């Protein structure tokens, strides 16, 4: 750009967007989306993506592209991260869209401590064994109803099952453990039965 603040028709016109987190933010941004309308006097069909820079990383975009996506590994600190980058020039809308999303990298290990290969995608399903529920007490009330107290993992729902012969079982209700891991269930049908056995199972 010369002293008259003009460029020649043969020169490229550099267009750059700078963005940062809010000063009052209490944590780093995890999902960043930037959308910027191009000047209507610019011909969006001639625009092309060149590079995306963040966290000291510079991604050079191949020439001639109006849409680009990549997943970039980031290393440093106590955690490994994956950064998903997407940039697009929407010619019809005359708009530049850029998004950046961070994911933690999870490594799954079996009971022997063997680690599975690092996943190519950031989506990871982790199954955590839940301790079995335990019936602590079974009390017959004066009206014949049965009150059951049990313990289990906080926030987990369990089925209350009953049987008259310890062979055929059926669900008679559900309970959810409180934050303290406590559960209570009252069997209102018990007064009409000679005997009944109870158990709790995961739903």
C-alpha positions as CSV (number, residue, x, y, z in Angstrom):
1,X,0.0,0.0,0.0
2,X,1.5,3.3,-1.1
3,X,1.4,6.8,0.4
4,X,-2.0,7.4,-1.1
5,X,-3.4,4.3,0.8
6,X,-4.2,2.6,-2.5
7,X,-3.3,-0.8,-4.0
8,X,-2.9,-1.6,-7.7
9,X,-5.3,-3.9,-9.5
10,X,-2.5,-6.5,-9.8
11,X,-1.8,-6.5,-6.0
12,X,-3.4,-8.7,-3.4
13,X,-5.5,-6.9,-0.7
14,X,-4.8,-8.4,2.7
15,X,-7.8,-8.8,5.0
16,X,-7.2,-9.9,8.6
17,X,-9.5,-10.4,11.6
18,X,-8.1,-10.2,15.1
19,X,-10.2,-11.5,18.0
20,X,-9.7,-12.3,21.7
21,X,-11.6,-13.4,24.8
22,X,-13.6,-10.9,26.9
23,X,-11.5,-9.1,29.6
24,X,-14.0,-10.2,32.3
25,X,-14.1,-13.8,31.2
26,X,-13.4,-16.2,34.1
27,X,-12.1,-19.1,32.0
28,X,-10.4,-19.6,28.6
29,X,-12.8,-19.8,25.6
30,X,-13.5,-23.3,24.4
31,X,-15.7,-22.7,21.4
32,X,-14.9,-19.6,19.4
33,X,-16.9,-18.4,16.4
34,X,-16.2,-15.3,14.4
35,X,-18.4,-14.0,11.6
36,X,-17.5,-10.9,9.7
37,X,-19.3,-9.3,6.7
38,X,-17.0,-8.3,3.9
39,X,-17.2,-4.8,2.5
40,X,-19.9,-4.8,-0.3
41,X,-17.4,-3.1,-2.6
42,X,-15.2,-6.2,-2.5
43,X,-15.8,-9.0,-4.9
44,X,-16.1,-12.1,-2.7
45,X,-15.6,-14.4,-5.6
46,X,-11.9,-13.3,-5.8
47,X,-11.3,-13.8,-2.1
48,X,-9.4,-16.8,-0.8
49,X,-8.2,-18.1,2.6
50,X,-4.5,-17.9,3.3
51,X,-3.8,-18.9,7.0
52,X,-5.2,-19.2,10.5
53,X,-3.1,-18.4,13.5
54,X,-3.8,-19.1,17.2
55,X,-1.9,-20.3,20.3
56,X,1.4,-19.8,18.4
57,X,0.2,-22.2,15.7
58,X,0.1,-21.0,12.1
59,X,-1.9,-23.1,9.7
60,X,-1.1,-22.4,6.0
61,X,-4.1,-23.0,3.9
62,X,-3.5,-24.3,0.3
63,X,-4.1,-21.6,-2.4
64,X,-7.5,-21.1,-4.0
65,X,-9.7,-22.5,-1.1
66,X,-12.8,-20.8,0.2
67,X,-13.5,-23.5,2.8
68,X,-10.9,-25.3,5.0
69,X,-11.2,-27.6,8.0
70,X,-8.4,-29.2,10.1
71,X,-7.8,-30.8,13.5
72,X,-4.6,-29.6,15.1
73,X,-2.9,-31.2,18.2
74,X,-1.7,-28.8,20.9
75,X,0.8,-29.7,23.5
76,X,1.8,-27.9,26.7
77,X,0.9,-27.5,30.3
78,X,-0.7,-30.5,32.0
79,X,-3.1,-31.4,29.3
80,X,-3.0,-32.4,25.6
81,X,-5.6,-30.7,23.5
82,X,-7.1,-31.0,20.0
83,X,-8.2,-27.8,18.2
84,X,-10.8,-28.1,15.5
85,X,-10.4,-25.2,13.0
86,X,-12.9,-24.2,10.3
87,X,-12.7,-21.3,8.0
88,X,-15.1,-20.4,5.1
89,X,-15.8,-17.6,2.8
90,X,-19.5,-17.5,2.1
91,X,-19.6,-15.9,-1.3
92,X,-23.4,-15.6,-1.5
93,X,-23.6,-13.8,1.8
94,X,-20.3,-11.9,1.4
95,X,-19.2,-13.1,4.8
96,X,-16.1,-14.7,6.4
97,X,-16.7,-17.3,9.1
98,X,-14.1,-18.8,11.3
99,X,-14.6,-21.2,14.2
100,X,-12.1,-22.7,16.7
101,X,-13.1,-25.5,19.2
102,X,-10.8,-27.1,21.8
103,X,-11.2,-30.8,23.1
104,X,-9.2,-32.7,25.7
105,X,-7.4,-35.8,24.5
106,X,-8.5,-38.8,26.5
107,X,-6.6,-42.1,26.7
108,X,-8.6,-45.2,27.7
109,X,-6.8,-47.9,29.7
110,X,-8.0,-51.5,30.4
111,X,-7.7,-53.2,33.8
112,X,-4.2,-54.3,33.0
113,X,-3.2,-50.7,32.4
114,X,-2.8,-51.0,28.7
115,X,-3.5,-47.8,26.8
116,X,-5.5,-47.8,23.6
117,X,-4.1,-45.7,20.7
118,X,-4.8,-42.0,20.8
119,X,-8.2,-41.6,19.1
120,X,-8.3,-39.8,15.7
121,X,-11.4,-38.0,16.8
122,X,-12.1,-36.2,20.0
123,X,-15.3,-38.1,20.9
124,X,-14.5,-40.6,23.6
125,X,-16.9,-42.8,25.6
126,X,-15.8,-43.8,29.1
127,X,-17.6,-46.4,31.0
128,X,-17.2,-46.2,34.8
129,X,-18.4,-49.2,36.9
130,X,-21.1,-48.2,39.4
131,X,-21.1,-50.0,42.8
132,X,-24.1,-52.3,43.4
133,X,-26.9,-50.9,45.5
134,X,-27.2,-52.3,49.0
135,X,-30.5,-52.8,51.0
136,X,-29.7,-51.6,54.5
137,X,-33.1,-52.3,56.2
138,X,-36.6,-53.6,55.5
139,X,-39.2,-52.5,58.1
140,X,-42.8,-53.6,58.2
141,X,-45.0,-50.7,59.2
142,X,-48.0,-50.9,61.6
143,X,-50.4,-50.8,58.6
144,X,-48.5,-53.7,56.8
145,X,-46.7,-51.5,54.3
146,X,-42.9,-52.3,53.9
147,X,-40.4,-49.5,54.0
148,X,-37.0,-50.2,52.4
149,X,-33.8,-48.2,53.1
150,X,-30.9,-48.7,50.7
151,X,-27.6,-47.0,49.6
152,X,-26.2,-46.5,46.1
153,X,-24.2,-44.2,44.0
154,X,-25.5,-40.6,44.1
155,X,-27.8,-39.6,41.3
156,X,-28.1,-43.1,39.9
157,X,-31.6,-44.6,39.4
158,X,-32.4,-48.2,40.4
159,X,-35.3,-50.6,39.8
160,X,-37.0,-52.0,42.8
161,X,-38.0,-55.6,42.0
162,X,-40.1,-58.0,44.0
163,X,-40.8,-61.8,44.1
164,X,-43.0,-64.1,46.0
165,X,-40.9,-67.2,45.2
166,X,-37.4,-66.0,44.4
167,X,-37.8,-67.2,40.9
168,X,-40.1,-64.8,39.1
169,X,-39.2,-61.1,39.6
170,X,-40.9,-58.0,38.5
171,X,-40.3,-54.3,38.8
172,X,-42.6,-52.5,41.3
173,X,-41.0,-49.1,41.3
174,X,-37.8,-47.1,40.9
175,X,-35.6,-45.1,43.3
176,X,-32.8,-42.6,42.8
177,X,-30.0,-42.1,45.2
178,X,-29.6,-38.7,46.8
179,X,-26.4,-36.8,46.9
180,X,-25.7,-38.6,50.1
181,X,-26.3,-42.0,48.4
182,X,-29.5,-42.7,50.4
183,X,-32.7,-44.3,49.0
184,X,-36.1,-45.1,50.4
185,X,-39.0,-47.1,48.9
186,X,-42.4,-47.9,50.4
187,X,-44.3,-51.0,49.1
188,X,-48.0,-50.1,49.5
189,X,-49.0,-53.5,48.1
190,X,-47.3,-55.5,50.8
191,X,-50.3,-55.7,53.2
192,X,-52.2,-57.9,50.7
193,X,-49.4,-60.5,50.4
194,X,-48.3,-63.3,52.6
195,X,-44.6,-62.9,51.8
196,X,-42.5,-60.9,49.4
197,X,-38.7,-60.6,48.6
198,X,-37.0,-57.5,47.4
199,X,-33.9,-56.6,45.4
200,X,-32.5,-53.5,43.6
201,X,-31.0,-53.5,40.2
202,X,-29.5,-50.9,37.8
203,X,-31.9,-49.5,35.3
